[in-house]
Amino acid sequence: MDQWLGGRRIQYHHYHSNTHEVLGVTKGNATILVGEEGERLELQEGDVIVLSAGTGHHEGGKQR
């Protein structure tokens, strides 16, 4: 599977100034870059992360 649910993959660093975001992996795995320094998180099936409003993030590689 090479897409996010809904088909949107945002591949540039961005943030939401007034909205929290929840990301979950339903199948396979994903790489997400978060924070100002772009810390790489390797997520596996079943993982969920919550990004507070203002947290920079983007898709850091193809899902496998």
C-alpha positions as a Python dict, from the first residue, in 0.01 Angstrom:
ca = {
    (1, 'M'): (0, 0, 0),
    (2, 'D'): (156, 326, -109),
    (3, 'Q'): (-90, 585, 15),
    (4, 'W'): (-250, 737, 319),
    (5, 'L'): (-617, 668, 377),
    (6, 'G'): (-804, 915, 162),
    (7, 'G'): (-516, 920, -87),
    (8, 'R'): (-341, 1230, 51),
    (9, 'R'): (34, 1217, 108),
    (10, 'I'): (183, 1549, 207),
    (11, 'Q'): (553, 1535, 129),
    (12, 'Y'): (652, 1882, 248),
    (13, 'H'): (713, 1998, 605),
    (14, 'H'): (402, 2170, 741),
    (15, 'Y'): (207, 2225, 1061),
    (16, 'H'): (-145, 2304, 1174),
    (17, 'S'): (-150, 2615, 1392),
    (18, 'N'): (-475, 2544, 1575),
    (19, 'T'): (-548, 2174, 1517),
    (20, 'H'): (-408, 1860, 1677),
    (21, 'E'): (-354, 1563, 1443),
    (22, 'V'): (-370, 1188, 1500),
    (23, 'L'): (-181, 955, 1267),
    (24, 'G'): (-225, 578, 1275),
    (25, 'V'): (-80, 291, 1076),
    (26, 'T'): (-349, 40, 978),
    (27, 'K'): (-133, -178, 754),
    (28, 'G'): (240, -214, 692),
    (29, 'N'): (463, 67, 818),
    (30, 'A'): (544, 432, 757),
    (31, 'T'): (816, 687, 818),
    (32, 'I'): (716, 1028, 954),
    (33, 'L'): (942, 1329, 1015),
    (34, 'V'): (830, 1544, 1308),
    (35, 'G'): (945, 1859, 1485),
    (36, 'E'): (1173, 2142, 1384),
    (37, 'E'): (1470, 1910, 1339),
    (38, 'G'): (1271, 1651, 1144),
    (39, 'E'): (1311, 1361, 1387),
    (40, 'R'): (1248, 1039, 1194),
    (41, 'L'): (986, 809, 1343),
    (42, 'E'): (948, 457, 1207),
    (43, 'L'): (588, 352, 1266),
    (44, 'Q'): (458, -3, 1245),
    (45, 'E'): (111, -148, 1197),
    (46, 'G'): (-99, -59, 1501),
    (47, 'D'): (108, 247, 1601),
    (48, 'V'): (-71, 575, 1669),
    (49, 'I'): (87, 916, 1733),
    (50, 'V'): (-74, 1242, 1839),
    (51, 'L'): (77, 1566, 1711),
    (52, 'S'): (-6, 1876, 1912),
    (53, 'A'): (-110, 2187, 1722),
    (54, 'G'): (200, 2362, 1588),
    (55, 'T'): (410, 2044, 1552),
    (56, 'G'): (581, 2035, 1213),
    (57, 'H'): (559, 1706, 1026),
    (58, 'H'): (560, 1532, 690),
    (59, 'E'): (570, 1191, 529),
    (60, 'G'): (932, 1080, 538),
    (61, 'G'): (929, 792, 292),
    (62, 'K'): (710, 544, 115),
    (63, 'Q'): (495, 311, 317),
    (64, 'R'): (587, -52, 280),
}
